[in-house]
Amino acid sequence: MRVLLTGVAGFIGSHLAERLLAEGHHVTGVDCFTDYYARWIKEKNLANLLPHPAFTFIEADVNNLDLSSLLKEIEIVFHFSAQAGVRASWGQSFDEYLHHNIAATQKLLEAAHKSEVKKIIYASSSSVYGACQELPMQETSPCRPYSPYGVTKLAGEHLCLLYYKNYGLPCLALRFFTVYGPRQRPDMAFHKFFRSILTQQPLNVFGNGQQTRDFTYIEDIIDGVLAAGHHGQPGEVYNLGGGQQIALNEVFPYLEKITGSQIKINYTHPQSGDVPHTFAAIDKARKELGYQPRFSLEEGLKAEWEWLKMLYNKEDEKRNG
């Protein structure tokens, strides 16, 4: 297949691109390198992709692309570009979220419904549920976002559904639950915790650590995304989670075991937009996509720790070089 993948230099996008290429697809990847985190990290995410003969990279904002021309030979679109981050979505920076998460999605859908695209897979988030009282969260549970970021991701879902209902555009949405593993963004908890351990600093935890999350390893997410490409039904949404509800305080013994370090924790006030609990019901994805998480939390954390040590050691060598 000929694939368009937006957000290709990101955490999830770069992993997806590698798997698509390994399966023999031609991938056109788009990324505009927003300044949400350091460009050099995203460039490292792309390092294995750029030499591949079936990969084409376009550095551009989706809003500014000639999408009609770009989509002419594309069969499937993975729309993974977004301005990420719950806590950063408040205040004046919300304009960036409107631009990258809503406007870009609308422009892509508008161009796609006039094309021959066979499927569009939209990367959504568990943030659309907000502080949902129904656990585990079903795809039919109320969606009441608790952050501006969550509002924009839900708006993207609604746009996909509108274009499906009005134009028959074959869109579906995947709601990701707390993805972790190698290449995890620097603003995310496990990356920050491991970075603090590397620099022998205390771990800063928002809240009391009793909040729970459904942590999902990156390879499980990619399995689910690829399965959605084959079996996902247009007009539907699917949860992709790890299938377990784990309190943050339960993670710290794993960190000590994996790193061989004794950690100190500073508990601070909860942050605006953070929800107390997430937990994915994944029955629908199991039944319709054949989705089945394979990796334990300890396995995934070990892989992220090894990657992060290499990432910062090489960057330190470069800076001191």
C-alpha positions, -999 to 999 in steps of 0.1 A, spaced: 0 0 0 9 37 -4 5 53 30 4 89 43 15 92 79 13 126 96 34 131 128 60 107 115 88 121 137 69 116 169 69 89 195 41 67 181 44 79 144 81 69 141 74 34 154 44 30 131 64 41 101 91 15 108 65 -13 111 48 -2 79 81 -2 60 90 -36 74 57 -49 60 66 -37 25 45 -5 23 55 28 8 53 55 34 51 93 29 57 108 63 49 144 73 61 164 103 66 200 111 88 197 142 67 218 165 87 232 194 68 212 221 100 193 227 136 193 213 140 188 176 171 166 180 150 139 197 126 139 168 154 138 143 168 107 161 133 91 158 136 96 120 172 83 117 163 47 107 136 59 84 153 84 62 176 60 43 148 36 35 140 36 -3 103 33 3 102 63 27 96 99 17 98 126 42 81 160 40 88 187 66 57 207 66 26 218 86 -4 198 74 -24 231 73 0 243 46 3 212 24 -13 208 -11 -32 178 3 -52 172 -29 -20 165 -48 -4 146 -20 -34 122 -16 -37 113 -53 -18 80 -49 -25 74 -12 -46 44 -2 -46 48 36 -40 77 59 -27 75 95 -34 110 110 -11 110 140 1 146 140 -11 167 169 0 192 195 4 169 225 2 175 262 -27 179 287 -10 204 310 4 226 283 -29 231 266 -42 258 289 -39 296 283 -25 312 252 -9 280 239 -44 268 231 -41 285 197 -15 258 188 -39 231 197 -67 246 176 -43 249 147 -26 215 148 -54 193 163 -86 207 148 -78 229 118 -53 204 103 -77 175 108 -105 194 90 -82 203 61 -71 167 57 -106 153 58 -118 179 34 -91 169 9 -95 132 15 -133 130 8 -125 142 -27 -98 116 -32 -97 78 -36 -84 72 0 -96 38 13 -93 44 50 -83 72 75 -72 62 109 -73 90 134 -51 89 166 -73 100 195 -67 98 232 -81 85 265 -82 122 274 -116 124 256 -132 106 285 -121 131 311 -128 122 347 -152 94 336 -168 76 365 -174 44 345 -144 21 348 -133 4 327 -140 31 301 -162 18 273 -162 34 238 -199 42 247 -190 59 280 -196 96 284 -169 118 268 -164 149 290 -128 160 285 -111 175 315 -85 195 296 -83 217 265 -62 191 248 -89 165 254 -115 189 239 -94 191 207 -89 154 204 -127 148 208 -133 175 182 -111 156 158 -131 125 164 -164 143 157 -150 158 125 -140 122 113 -176 110 121 -191 140 103 -172 133 71 -180 96 74 -218 103 78 -220 131 52 -196 119 26 -189 83 33 -153 90 41 -140 57 57 -127 72 90 -122 55 123 -106 66 156 -83 49 180 -82 61 216 -47 55 231 -42 50 268 -9 63 283 15 50 258 51 43 270 83 27 258 113 38 237 110 73 222 84 83 247 80 121 248 101 140 274 70 155 290 56 121 298 59 106 333 81 76 327 106 96 306 108 122 333 112 97 361 140 78 343 157 111 334 156 121 371 171 88 381 199 93 355 207 127 369 203 115 405 174 139 412 142 132 431 111 122 412 84 149 411 49 134 412 18 154 407 -8 144 433 -4 116 459 5 88 435 -28 70 441 -40 80 407 -43 51 383 -35 47 346 -39 20 320 -3 19 307 1 6 271 35 -4 256 43 11 223 45 -22 204 11 -32 216 -2 1 203 14 -4 169 -1 -39 168 -35 -23 174 -30 4 148 -20 -21 121 -49 -43 130 -73 -13 126 -58 -7 92 -69 -42 82 -101 -48 102 -113 -15 117 -148 -4 107 -154 31 93 -174 53 117 -162 34 148 -139 42 177 -117 17 195 -99 18 228 -63 6 227 -50 1 262 -29 -23 282 -58 -39 299 -47 -32 335 -54 -4 360 -22 4 379 -16 30 405 14 53 400 28 43 434 29 7 422 53 17 394 82 30 417 94 -5 429 98 -15 392 118 17 386 141 8 415 145 -28 404 152 -19 367 176 10 374 193 -4 405 188 29 422 170 39 453 146 67 444 133 97 464 98 111 456 85 146 459 47 147 459 33 180 447 -1 194 440 -22 178 412 -21 196 379 -50 212 360 -64 187 335 -51 156 352 -78 130 358 -77 106 388 -81 73 369 -81 58 334 -88 22 325 -96 9 290 -123 -16 282 -106 -34 252 -133 -60 245 -144 -43 213 -108 -40 200 -102 -77 209 -134 -88 191 -132 -67 160 -95 -61 155 -80 -91 171 -61 -68 195 -43 -85 224 -17 -66 245 15 -88 249 39 -68 270 41 -66 308 48 -33 325 82 -45 337 92 -55 302 81 -22 287 98 -2 314 131 -21 309 130 -13 272 124 24 278 152 26 304 177 11 280 167 35 252 167 65 274 202 58 287 215 55 252 196 87 241 211 109 267 246 93 268 249 99 230 236 135 233 260 142 262 289 129 240 278 151 212 276 182 233 309 175 250 325 162 218 
